[in-house]
């Protein structure tokens, strides 16, 4: 990273984001406050899954998985695609994947005591 990049990023942090952006971000973080939803989103970052496959992978009942997916979808974290009667879910884009990756890596640093870095 160059010095000019550092200066641009510093300037970004001086102004608050718009209220609607803050609310949407807080909603996304609330969705990630549940371990089941973190597990679901982690899997959905790597591939598409239907509800039954997700339930089998994480060992949670299908109705509970459906409820969690509905919340993640409302928060804009996952997308839904229909294949006939089958609903297939996937994480919604690179921002969501990076958000989850950074969150899990920050947790790793906290748990292991690894040094912080940019």
GIZIHU-V562190 format. One record per pair of residues at least 12 apart in sequence whose ideal C-beta (glycine too) atoms are under 6 Angstrom apart, sorted by the first residue. I is the first residue (numbers start at 1). GAP is how many residues later the second one is. Records with the same first field share a line. If there is no record, write none. Layout:
I=GAP / GAP
This chain:
27=48
28=47
31=40 / 41 / 44 / 46
36=24 / 32
37=31 / 35
39=19
40=14 / 28
41=59
43=14
44=34 / 45 / 46 / 47
45=46 / 52 / 55
48=40 / 42
49=40
50=36 / 38
51=14 / 15
69=20
77=15 / 19
78=13 / 14
79=13
